[in-house]
């Protein structure tokens, strides 16, 4: 009698991924999730059944390191209960702290940085064999761009919208910002790779893309500077796009306006957004592209940070308050019905009351639709962190922040009230968190518009605005233009 061997079904390993920080981290997490699932992992929200716990960290937020080590402390008991569970820490804080993460939390299995997201699943496998692994790369790997984040498979949170990373790193030297230290110098993806990715996303049912980078409107400058040093070659079109490659002058310039036009021309793409630009690099060709390309949304997030020329100089921002306002007015004159949002820091080291009042004056003149306002907090590794002798008392900074928010919220209320009676086109994002009978849509100006209805995410509708608040609009459904576009998901691989 012969016995057949028992064939057990394969055991699926499960992962729990937590993301901290900015849109770049959110997009990196989509890639991490896609890579894990491409290697047989399955997502779970339950810590008790997770074989891998991955933390994608940020070092921009205040007390980010303390929060991380508190979470790792909480995970230690679970690790002791289940020694085979793996803990991986990636992202900006891992890039900054490096071996310190493993030293402070010896139960962590893998530490990886911002430049080796593509190695995460491999490092988990290696750690199972060899113990704790810390792998931090100093710069992005350019092996035919295979290691670039957007060359990895992705697992998007929504079907109708997607991030597209167009560059990583930053060549600016803002005194308060840690990004250049943890993301490295600017590195732009080839033009044709980006257009191809947008085309693939559109075929997969995506109608809205957000072009993502630390300083998007300098995208491509590094490419054209490199290509301009040699004679014209057939590959120039793939690297820099036809407008630059076939132009008469081989000078270095950003390619962002060209990219807006190319992305907006892709069939099926209805909305193109981008974040974040830098005021000193906001060129007229970008404003013109925003005005002429129907798919590009009429919203510009233009971080000002301060209204004082002295503080802007200390921050190394590269523009004055007057220059900022000139660029803002040029954008408003060029793009119909443009919404402007911004970032502002109060209490930068050495900021006087008079300098802060200049920020209030600029905010009042600019009439922002909304603003992200922050009290300065030092980030280890930045120039401003060393200005501790000039730090502003916390109570003073908080009082200034309250005054600034009054100015910003006043202009936001005015801008929102002016929308009452208008009919806005929205993309439905889902059911309101506060009222199950209300759904939330987003306008082309990036404003949230709540209205009664029962539409699926990704649907497009027109809504008449009937009421307004500081941070959102309210309205009544007028017409459903289309339902969500559903396609069979395909992995997005650039190149």
Protein Blocks (a to p, Z undefined) as FASTA:
>chain_A
ZZddddddddddddddddehjfklmmmmmmmmmmmmmnopacdfbfklpcbdcddddfkb
ghklmmmmmmmmmmmmmmmmmmmbccddedjklmmnmmmmmmmmmmbfbdcdfklmmmmm
mmmmmmmmnopaddddfbdcdehhlmgmklpccddfbfkbccddfbgcjfbfcfkbcklm
mnopaddddfklmmmmmmmmmmnopabdcdddfblmlgoklmmmmmmmpccdfklmmmno
jklmmmmblcdddfklmmmmmmmmpghiabdcdddddfklmcfklmmmmmmmmklccbdd
ddekiacfklmmmnonopafklmmmmmmmmmmmpghiacdddddehiehiafklmmmmmm
mmmmnopabdcdddddddehiaklmmmmmpccfklmmmmmmmmmmmmmmmmmmmmmmmgo
pacddddfbdcfkbmkbccdddfkopacddeddddehiacddddfbdcfkbccdddfbdf
bdcdddddddddeZZ
